[in-house]
Amino acid sequence: MSQEEDPLSTLNELPPQTELRGFSSGEMVKCDACLRANPPTRTNCLYCQAVLPSTEAVTPLRKPTLRRLESWEQGYNTVLTRRDPNDMPPPQLAEIAALLRLELEDTRRIFNKGEALPLARAATFEEASLVEERLRALGVETLIVPDADLAVEKVPPQRIRALELKDDVILARETATDSLLSIPWAEVSLMVSGRLFVTEVETEENKFRGGERDLIDSRELSSDDGVLHLYGREPDGGWRIVAGGFDFSCLGERKGLLASRNYDLLLAILRERAPLAEFDDSYVGIRHLLSAIWPMEQQTAARGWHRARPGKHNIKAVTRRDNESQFTRYSRLRHYLKLRGI
C-alpha cells in the first residue's frame, strides 16, 4: 500500500492545539432563543443550536466548532476551489489545519492535490460562512455547497442492471423497475469511477445480570466492488453501475468470467464511445482524505436473542460500515461543480 493510500500515515503530525481561555460575564453572548449565555467564540448556541447574535466585539473572536454531524443532518460543505500548492508557507498551512480541525499532513495533501475538494462540513450556513471568511483571510478561495444541493439521500442514483450500447445513444435498464432509460453519447458529461467497500461484523454476546456482557463469537465479512456514476447534462442523480450483480451482456463476445475484468472493459468502452465526457477515477486515492469531512457510515442492528442451549440465550448484533454515502457525495460534488463550470 502506498503512502497516498495509507490511513495511518496521517497520524504522524497533528495540528497545533489552541490555548483555552475563559471569558468574563460581560464577554458572554446571550442566545435570543433560550436566553442562555454562550462563549463569544461560538456562532450557534451551545444549548439549542440557534444562531447567536453577532456584534463587532465578538466577530473577531468567533471560531467554527465543526462538530461531526449525524447521518440524518443536513450541513454545508466548504469546498476548495482554487489554490496554488507551491506557495503555501508551513505556518500558514498549520493555521489552516487548526482552523479546520484537520491533521496537518491531511491538510497538506488536500492542498497539494490542487483539486476542488471539501475542507469542512458545518452544521449551519453561518458557521460555513465563518470558515469561508477565515480561509479567505489566509488567501484560500472556497465555495459553500449545501448538502441539500447534493441531494444524496433525497435523490439517490438510479441503479442500473444492464446497458445497450447503440450507435448514438446509451440505453439502461433499472434494477428495481426494469424501466428503460437513455442518454445520447454526446450528452454524457461526467463519469466518476470508484470502489464500494462494505464491512459487516456479526457479534454474539452473553448478557449477565447488571448489564455486563461477554463476547462469545465474532464474524467479519467484507466486500469490495467497482462502482461507476454516469451523468448527463441535467442536474439529476445520475446512473449507478456496480460490478457485482451487473449484467455485462452488452460486452458481447468480449464478456469474460470475472466481473472485475468485465467492469474495466466496460469503462474503456464507455470512455471511447463518449470522448467528450470527463472521466474521474481519483476517488480511491483520496478517500482517506475525504473521511475527515465525510466519514464512512456505520450502523448497528440487533438480531435479537439466540438460543445457545436449553435455558441459555445470547444476544446477536450486526455492525455494518460502508462508504456508499461518501462516494455518492464525492461524485455529486464533481457533477455539481461541472454544471457550474468550476
C-alpha positions in Angstrom: 0.0 0.0 0.0 1.4 3.4 -1.0 1.7 6.3 1.4 -1.1 8.0 -0.5 -3.5 5.2 0.5 -2.2 4.5 4.0 -4.8 5.8 6.5 -2.2 5.5 9.3 0.3 7.9 7.7 -1.8 10.9 8.7 -1.2 10.2 12.4 2.4 11.4 12.4 1.7 15.1 12.6 -1.2 16.8 14.5 -2.4 20.4 14.1 -1.3 22.8 16.8 -3.5 23.0 19.8 -5.2 26.3 20.5 -4.9 27.7 24.0 -8.0 27.6 26.1 -9.2 30.8 27.8 -12.1 31.9 29.9 -14.5 34.7 29.3 -16.0 37.2 31.7 -19.7 37.6 32.1 -19.6 40.8 30.0 -18.0 38.9 27.1 -20.6 36.1 27.0 -23.3 36.2 24.3 -26.9 35.6 25.3 -28.9 33.4 23.0 -32.1 35.1 21.8 -34.0 31.8 21.7 -33.2 30.1 25.0 -31.6 33.1 26.8 -28.6 31.2 27.9 -25.1 32.6 27.9 -22.6 31.4 25.4 -18.8 31.9 24.8 -18.2 34.7 22.2 -16.3 32.2 20.1 -19.4 30.3 19.1 -21.7 31.0 16.1 -24.6 28.8 17.3 -26.0 28.3 20.8 -24.3 25.6 22.8 -27.7 24.5 24.2 -30.3 24.9 21.4 -28.2 25.4 18.3 -29.9 28.7 17.4 -27.8 31.3 15.6 -26.2 33.7 18.1 -26.4 37.5 17.6 -23.2 39.0 16.1 -21.6 42.2 17.1 -18.3 44.0 16.2 -16.9 42.9 19.6 -17.5 39.2 19.2 -17.0 38.8 15.4 -13.1 38.6 15.6 -13.4 36.0 18.5 -15.7 33.6 16.7 -14.3 30.2 15.7 -16.0 27.3 13.9 -16.8 24.3 16.0 -17.1 21.9 13.0 -18.7 19.1 15.1 -19.3 15.8 13.3 -22.9 15.8 12.0 -25.3 12.9 12.5 -26.1 10.9 9.3 -29.6 12.5 9.2 -28.4 16.1 9.5 -28.1 18.4 6.5 -24.9 20.5 6.6 -22.9 23.0 4.5 -19.7 21.9 2.8 -16.7 24.3 2.4 -15.0 23.3 -0.9 -11.6 24.3 -2.0 -11.9 25.9 -5.4 -8.5 27.5 -6.2 -5.1 27.1 -4.6 -1.6 27.1 -5.9 0.0 24.2 -3.9 3.5 25.6 -4.3 3.1 28.9 -2.4 1.8 27.8 1.0 4.2 28.6 3.8 4.3 26.0 6.6 3.0 28.4 9.3 0.0 29.3 7.1 -0.7 25.7 6.4 -0.6 24.9 10.2 -3.0 27.8 10.9 -5.4 26.4 8.3 -5.2 22.9 9.7 -6.0 24.2 13.2 -9.0 26.2 11.9 -10.4 23.3 10.0 -9.6 20.8 12.8 -7.7 18.6 10.4 -4.4 16.9 10.8 -1.5 18.9 9.3 -0.5 16.2 6.9 -4.1 15.7 5.6 -4.3 19.4 5.0 -1.1 19.4 3.1 -2.2 16.6 0.9 -5.6 18.2 0.2 -3.9 21.4 -1.0 -1.2 19.5 -2.9 -3.9 17.8 -5.0 -4.7 21.2 -6.5 -8.3 20.0 -7.0 -11.7 21.1 -5.7 -12.0 19.0 -2.6 -14.1 19.5 0.6 -12.3 21.1 3.5 -15.0 21.2 6.1 -18.7 20.4 6.8 -20.6 22.8 9.1 -23.9 22.4 10.7 -25.2 25.9 9.7 -24.7 28.3 6.9 -23.4 30.9 9.4 -20.7 28.6 10.6 -19.8 27.7 7.0 -19.6 31.4 6.1 -17.3 31.9 9.1 -15.0 29.2 7.7 -15.1 30.8 4.3 -14.2 34.2 5.7 -11.3 32.9 7.8 -9.9 31.0 4.9 -10.2 34.0 2.6 -8.1 36.0 5.1 -5.5 33.3 4.7 -5.5 33.5 0.9 -7.7 30.4 0.3 -10.7 30.6 -2.1 -13.6 28.4 -1.3 -17.2 27.7 -2.2 -20.1 26.8 0.1 -22.1 23.8 -1.2 -25.2 22.8 0.8 -25.9 19.1 1.4 -29.4 19.9 0.0 -27.9 20.8 -3.4 -26.0 17.5 -3.5 -29.3 15.7 -2.5 -27.5 12.4 -1.7 -30.4 10.9 0.3 -33.3 12.8 -1.4 -32.4 11.9 -5.0 -30.5 8.6 -4.9 -28.7 7.5 -8.2 -30.7 5.2 -10.5 -29.3 1.7 -10.1 -28.6 0.1 -13.5 -28.5 -3.6 -14.1 -27.9 -3.7 -17.8 -26.8 -1.5 -20.8 -27.4 -1.5 -24.5 -24.8 0.4 -26.4 -26.4 1.9 -29.6 -24.6 4.0 -32.2 -25.9 7.3 -31.0 -27.4 6.6 -27.6 -26.7 4.5 -24.4 -29.8 2.6 -23.1 -30.0 1.4 -19.5 -32.4 -0.8 -17.6 -33.1 0.0 -13.9 -32.6 -2.7 -11.3 -35.8 -2.1 -9.4 -38.4 -1.1 -12.0 -36.9 -2.5 -15.2 -37.7 0.8 -16.9 -35.6 1.9 -19.9 -33.5 5.0 -19.6 -31.4 6.7 -22.3 -28.7 9.3 -22.7 -27.2 10.3 -26.1 -23.5 9.7 -26.2 -22.9 13.4 -27.0 -24.7 14.3 -23.7 -22.7 12.1 -21.4 -20.8 14.8 -19.4 -19.1 13.0 -16.5 -18.2 9.5 -15.3 -16.9 9.0 -11.8 -15.3 5.6 -11.0 -14.6 4.3 -7.6 -14.9 1.3 -5.2 -17.7 0.4 -2.7 -16.3 -1.0 0.5 -18.6 -2.8 2.9 -17.7 -4.5 6.2 -20.2 -6.4 8.3 -19.2 -7.6 11.8 -21.7 -10.0 13.5 -21.2 -10.4 17.2 -22.8 -12.8 19.7 -22.7 -11.8 23.4 -23.7 -13.4 26.7 -25.6 -10.9 28.9 -25.3 -11.1 32.6 -27.2 -9.5 35.4 -26.1 -5.9 36.0 -25.8 -5.2 32.3 -22.4 -6.8 31.8 -21.7 -8.6 28.5 -19.2 -11.3 27.5 -18.3 -11.7 23.8 -19.0 -15.2 22.7 -18.3 -15.1 19.0 -17.5 -12.6 16.2 -17.5 -12.9 12.4 -16.5 -10.4 9.8 -17.5 -10.2 6.2 -16.2 -7.7 3.7 -16.8 -6.8 0.0 -15.1 -4.6 -2.5 -16.9 -3.7 -5.7 -16.2 -1.4 -8.6 -18.8 1.4 -9.0 -19.4 3.9 -11.7 -21.6 7.0 -11.6 -22.6 8.3 -15.0 -24.1 11.8 -15.5 -25.7 13.6 -18.4 -26.1 17.4 -18.7 -29.1 17.6 -16.3 -28.8 18.2 -12.6 -30.2 14.8 -11.6 -29.0 11.9 -9.6 -27.2 10.1 -12.4 -26.8 6.4 -13.0 -25.0 3.9 -10.8 -23.4 0.8 -12.1 -22.0 -1.7 -9.6 -19.8 -4.5 -10.9 -21.3 -7.1 -8.6 -24.7 -8.1 -9.9 -24.4 -6.2 -13.2 -25.3 -7.9 -16.5 -22.3 -7.4 -18.8 -24.0 -8.9 -21.8 -23.5 -5.5 -23.5 -19.9 -6.6 -24.0 -20.9 -9.3 -26.3 -18.2 -11.9 -27.2 -15.7 -9.9 -25.2 -17.5 -10.7 -21.9 -15.4 -12.8 -19.6 -15.8 -14.8 -16.4 -14.5 -12.2 -13.9 -16.7 -9.2 -13.0 -13.6 -7.1 -12.3 -12.2 -7.6 -15.8 -15.7 -7.0 -17.4 -16.0 -3.8 -15.3 -12.6 -2.5 -16.5 -13.5 -3.3 -20.1 -16.9 -1.6 -19.8 -15.2 1.6 -18.5 -12.8 1.5 -21.5 -15.7 1.2 -24.0 -17.8 3.9 -22.3 -14.8 6.3 -22.4 -14.2 5.5 -26.1 -17.9 6.0 -27.0 -18.3 9.2 -25.0 -15.0 11.1 -25.7 -16.5 14.5 -24.6 -17.2 13.2 -21.1 -14.9 14.0 -18.2 -13.6 10.8 -16.5 -12.7 10.9 -12.8 -11.1 7.9 -11.2 -9.3 9.8 -8.3 -11.7 8.6 -5.5 -9.8 5.6 -4.3 -6.6 7.7 -3.9 -8.2 10.4 -1.9 -11.0 8.6 0.1 -9.0 8.7 3.3 -8.7 12.5 2.9 -12.5 12.7 2.4 -13.1 10.6 5.6 -12.1 13.6 7.8 -15.0 15.6 6.4 -17.4 12.9 5.1 -16.8 9.8 7.4 -18.0 6.4 6.4 -21.5 5.4 7.5 -21.8 2.9 10.4 -25.0 1.2 11.6 -25.6 -1.4 14.3 -28.7 -3.6 14.1 -29.8 -6.0 16.8 -30.6 -9.5 15.6 -32.4 -10.4 18.8 -32.0 -13.3 21.2 -30.3 -16.6 20.1 -30.8 -19.8 22.0 -27.4 -21.2 22.7 -28.7 -24.2 24.8 -31.7 -25.0 26.9 -32.3 -22.2 29.3 -29.5 -20.1 27.9 -29.9 -17.2 25.3 -27.3 -14.9 23.8 -27.7 -11.5 22.0 -26.7 -11.1 18.4 -26.0 -7.8 16.6 -24.6 -6.8 13.2 -22.5 -3.7 12.6 -22.3 -2.5 9.0 -19.8 0.0 7.8 -19.7 1.3 4.2 -18.6 4.2 2.0 -21.6 4.4 -0.3 -22.8 7.8 1.0 -19.2 9.2 0.9 -18.6 8.1 -2.7 -22.0 9.5 -3.7 -21.2 12.8 -2.1 -17.9 13.0 -4.0 -19.5 12.1 -7.4 -22.3 14.6 -6.8 -19.9 17.3 -5.9 -17.9 16.7 -9.1 -21.2 16.9 -11.1 -22.3 20.0 -9.2 -19.1 21.8 -9.9 -19.0 20.7 -13.6 -22.6 22.1 -14.2 -21.4 25.4 -12.8 -18.1 25.4 -14.8 -15.9 25.2 -11.7 
